[in-house]
């Protein structure tokens, strides 16, 4: 399993359920605030549904479920067919639910969607 250095210089997202490392903050390309979604270029420690019969179609785009490798919690999806690519919405990108992620900001762990500190 991939892990990032938990230092002041490295900021990253974690699974909210099991705290498995998911993506560096520089992989976050765009945030859809009204839906608490993030569009990511790359992720780590994610299982992507490989069976095309289980893929979902929305707005002419096809997406595969993407789950945490460690706890199997569904975190979002990976775009597998995008006929109308834009700068952010492209094949291979991940759309993740920020409410299901935490954020290491270099000094503390925060809820990814609100940026408020997690109380342990």
Backbone torsions as a table, in degrees:
resi	resn	phi	psi	omega
1	UNK	NA	137.5	179.4
2	UNK	-78.5	140.7	175.3
3	UNK	-136.8	141.5	177.2
4	UNK	-95.2	154.3	175.8
5	UNK	-66.9	128.8	179.5
6	UNK	-92.3	74.6	-178.1
7	UNK	-122.5	168.9	178.8
8	UNK	-60.7	-24.6	-176.7
9	UNK	-88.5	-11.4	-175.8
10	UNK	-114.7	121.0	-179.9
11	UNK	-116.1	135.1	-175.8
12	UNK	-156.0	165.0	177.9
13	UNK	-98.2	147.4	179.2
14	UNK	-129.5	156.3	171.6
15	UNK	-65.5	131.2	-178.8
16	UNK	-68.4	-28.8	-177.0
17	UNK	-74.5	-48.8	-171.9
18	UNK	-124.0	-3.3	178.3
19	UNK	67.0	24.4	171.8
20	UNK	-68.8	140.1	-179.4
21	UNK	-70.4	134.5	-173.7
22	UNK	-117.6	-46.2	-176.8
23	UNK	-161.9	145.1	171.3
24	UNK	-71.9	150.0	-177.9
25	UNK	-62.5	-28.8	179.7
26	UNK	-70.0	-10.8	175.3
27	UNK	-82.9	-13.0	176.9
28	UNK	-77.2	115.2	-176.8
29	UNK	-92.3	-35.6	-172.1
30	UNK	-158.4	144.9	177.0
31	UNK	-118.6	130.3	175.0
32	UNK	-98.6	91.6	-170.9
33	UNK	-59.9	-40.3	-176.1
34	UNK	-66.3	-18.0	178.5
35	UNK	-117.1	3.0	-177.2
36	UNK	54.1	45.0	178.9
37	UNK	-114.1	148.3	174.3
38	UNK	-123.7	139.1	175.1
39	UNK	-101.2	120.4	-174.9
40	UNK	-113.7	142.4	176.5
41	UNK	-72.3	-49.3	-177.5
42	UNK	-140.7	156.1	174.5
43	UNK	-139.4	169.9	172.8
44	UNK	-129.7	163.7	174.8
45	UNK	56.1	40.1	179.3
46	UNK	-123.3	137.9	171.9
47	UNK	-100.3	130.0	-179.3
48	UNK	-112.4	131.3	179.1
49	UNK	-58.5	121.3	-176.7
50	UNK	-95.0	-14.8	-177.2
51	UNK	-83.0	111.9	-178.8
52	UNK	-57.9	-24.6	178.9
53	UNK	-68.5	-17.7	-179.6
54	UNK	-102.2	1.5	177.4
55	UNK	-73.3	154.4	-179.2
56	UNK	-110.7	145.5	178.4
57	UNK	-114.9	129.2	175.3
58	UNK	-146.2	134.2	-178.7
59	UNK	50.0	43.5	180.0
60	UNK	65.6	9.8	177.3
61	UNK	-108.7	145.3	179.2
62	UNK	-111.0	134.5	-177.2
63	UNK	-131.4	146.7	175.9
64	UNK	-110.1	137.8	177.7
65	UNK	-57.8	141.5	178.2
66	UNK	-126.3	121.6	-174.9
67	UNK	-123.4	157.5	175.5
68	UNK	-64.8	131.5	179.5
69	UNK	-63.1	-36.5	-174.9
70	UNK	-75.0	-50.6	-173.1
71	UNK	-111.5	-4.8	178.9
72	UNK	68.8	12.4	177.7
73	UNK	-68.7	132.7	177.0
74	UNK	-68.5	122.0	-178.1
75	UNK	-107.9	-17.2	-178.7
76	UNK	162.7	-142.0	-178.5
77	UNK	-147.0	163.7	174.5
78	UNK	-114.8	131.3	179.7
79	UNK	-75.1	126.4	-178.2
80	UNK	-114.5	-23.4	173.7
81	UNK	-138.8	122.0	179.1
82	UNK	-137.6	96.5	-177.8
83	UNK	-70.4	-21.0	-176.3
84	UNK	-122.1	62.4	-175.3
85	UNK	-59.7	144.2	173.7
86	UNK	-120.9	-174.3	179.6
87	UNK	-60.2	-35.4	-176.5
88	UNK	-103.4	-36.6	-176.3
89	UNK	-93.2	102.7	-176.9
90	UNK	-143.0	157.3	175.6
91	UNK	-56.1	135.7	178.4
92	UNK	94.1	-12.6	178.7
93	UNK	-80.0	154.4	179.2
94	UNK	-108.2	136.4	172.4
95	UNK	-111.6	110.1	-174.5
96	UNK	-114.2	146.0	178.4
97	UNK	-80.7	110.4	-177.2
98	UNK	-65.0	-20.1	176.8
99	UNK	-70.6	-14.6	179.4
100	UNK	-102.1	8.6	-178.1
101	UNK	-124.0	156.4	169.9
102	UNK	-112.8	166.9	-178.5
103	UNK	-132.8	123.1	169.8
104	UNK	-88.4	116.5	-175.2
105	UNK	-99.7	12.4	-179.9
106	UNK	104.1	-18.7	179.2
107	UNK	-137.8	-22.5	-179.1
108	UNK	-155.2	166.2	177.2
109	UNK	-97.5	131.0	-177.6
110	UNK	-122.0	158.7	168.5
111	UNK	-71.5	129.1	-173.2
112	UNK	-65.1	-31.5	-175.7
113	UNK	-85.6	-22.7	-178.8
114	UNK	-116.1	-17.4	-175.5
115	UNK	62.2	23.6	174.0
116	UNK	-92.1	147.8	-176.1
117	UNK	-64.1	144.6	174.7
118	UNK	-84.9	127.5	177.1
119	UNK	-91.7	117.5	179.6
120	UNK	-84.2	NA	NA
